[in-house]
Amino acid sequence: MRTVETTLPTDFLDWTWADFKPRYEELLGRQLTQATAESFLWDWSRLQALVSEFRVQARISTMLDISDEQAAARYRRYTDDIFPETEKEEQKLKNKVLSAGVSAPGFEMPLRKFRAQADVFRERNLPLLGEEKGLIQEYQSIVGARMV
């Protein structure tokens, strides 16, 4: 049974897209066959968890102290820089899995989801999605500042 690493690098919240990019490049560069599918999918899941952890920690820090400019800048870095790039790379990974024709036990539903997401994915929408996340954060900061 595999275990998930629970220790994050000490500078994790200072990461930029440049820190995530090599991890995506490594996965995209791997040969994907039925024999390697399980480890590929496991490593991809770990990378997704890492990106998600960054997003969640960045988001929560803006909610804990709405006047924290460093937290706000960190979340903007996520929405403006990290999010669009990870979405592009995630789509490339989905396409890689779909084109390789691999599967793993219990992976039928995610494959269906990948196909649906590949059908609707448009890279030109990523700036709008990032902007939407930023506007939601701005709105929540305004509302949070009004509460007593």
C-alpha positions, 0 to 999 in steps of 0.5 A: 500500500502506498502512503502519501507524503504529508510534509510540505517544503518549508517555502511551499507558500512562496512557490510560483508556477516555476516550482510546479512546472517541472513536476508536470513536465516530468509526468508529461515526459513519462512513457505511459503504458498499461504497466506504468499506469498505476504509478503514473496515476498515483504520482499525478494524484499526488501532484494534484494534491500539492496544487490543491493544498497551495490553493487551499492554504492561500485561500484560507489565509486571505479569509483569516485576515482580510487585511493581510496583503501578503496573503492577498498577493499569494492568492493572486499569484495562484489565480493569475499565474499558477491556476491557468498554467496548471489547468493547461498542464492538467488537460495535457495529462488528461489527453495523455491518459486518454490517447494512451488508452490505459486504465486501472481498476476503479478508474472507469468514472475518472476516464469518463470525466476526462473525456467530458472535460476534454470535450469542453476545455478551451484554453482561451477561457483560462484567463476568465476563470482566473479573473473570476476567482480574483473577483470572488476573492475581492468581493469576499474581502469587501464583505468580510471588512463590513462584518463586525 
